[in-house]
């Protein structure tokens, strides 16, 4: 244990983005002065009703300034025509902004965000978002509803797939990287998209992991964990924020002025635009928070929502609310200004050139590299992997070996299935089709029929090794795809049993949108590579990893439970007053053991996770020198370095992700997590090579909220 003594200090967040330039402000002012109320409310309205071909009705509405934005609607030609009408034929010629869920790629699909988080590689994550922006911008999209930076600590929640995992530091770093990728150097560049930090806030804490469900987060947890990535996004200059569907501490986030006015605008000085989620404004009625659409509009506008997605309560009721003095013209004008400012920043008021689609070779190379870095080797008994390329024959088994759509994962509505290279195709290409025996065993991941088992077992018998491609289809994770069981669905476990009985070496590649539980199956599979949903180029990346052209280097961005009953389980938990004892380890799963001891544990399963946060094996081995601190104490405003040497002591070149955690202080005003991630670095090491890795820590890095909700670093001993 290294001890660092800190002095208390208050740290208030850095102020947000700078004021937009004076000329733009003048033009905004002139426009707002000329706009009718209906035109203002039109700007505050976003619709999906752009259909191919554009109807006369929608053309007339655009001409009349009825809509400020469209989402997930129409094709590039429709968007071009709609924009032409808005900028040439509407009274004030205000351009439209076209939003779309470009979440982890557009036509080329990158790993799902949870997989990207497993890379721990902000620059690569940035590059992936950059490529996605280029592809989408070529189709006249100017706004993406990403990144989703909801902290996700519950694998039952289907949207964990779209998250950057459980840790606020990792999600902050990677979320900011995505924002830089989408937005590029300048929003006005033709190939930049406005990004959107969503869903503000607490959405990932849905009770029971059931999507859209209530979230209860004490303010200290909200601020210390759930809001941190949002504040980082605000500091990274994210152009927009999206309000969440859920209630947070009994107030729907879409009408929560504490979140929107006090924190986002007040504390963080955020100057971008705030959009609601899909019909989240009128959902206030179902929440029981508004009697009708008029009251929903009032509460959302008063709280600070500026653009209403899909439902039309603002447009329908704001005039009456103004007349009744229940909202003010300042509320409306403030929103319109923020919307117009975004359009100016995107360069939409000038003819914005449409960029050519990016070089597909580069986009695919980024997709393959991201897929490669996102794979996490969970198990490799007897160094079964990598397989030798001189293998005579390999059996490829399982429902996910050759399913392009499932490889892309959730949110790939624009993903081109015909671009996808599946593991089966890639392995055939690498080894020659004659050496690959394919027998899926199951039609899809939910298939319960064992009709295909005999062929799968016979394939394994004929081969020198079998690789099973297991997991979840794309449709089992993502929005509204919560699961109460986390096991491999369908008859996949039975398929593992049947293939294992063939007595050949077997490895599994798991493609999924969440952490799954596969404790029993794992005992029969010596090598497991967890690939989340790896996207378009998952196949070649997996083939390279299986055969040692690359070494796995991904690390888990989220804790994997042994069983769903342990959820929520995450690494940065507080200690209990009765921590488990060493003897509480290794409790077998299922049947209660002889109950004894008054400790914080389970009597029917080991209390620890199956695989911890930050975990991932490699084909090589690394040796860490004991970390050295530059000083034993850290004073307010000071900095301290922590240095360690990392050496590749094994036979293969590989990347390693060096992770810095702190723990403490002991004896502060609140109990602190047992460990917290404070830094990480991906380094590449050839066999025998070593590198010095240095982290710098300031008191700001160690600050946390005290019971008075002040952000401060308190004095006391730390462990690093
Ligand atoms: C989701 C958002 C998404 C929006 C638009 C909603 O259902 O929660 O994340 O951006 O739809 O598609």
Boltz pocket constraint, residues with backbone or C-beta under 6 A from the ligand:
constraints:
  - pocket:
      binder: B
      contacts: [[A, 71], [A, 72], [A, 101], [A, 145], [A, 198], [A, 277], [A, 278], [A, 479]]
      max_distance: 6.0
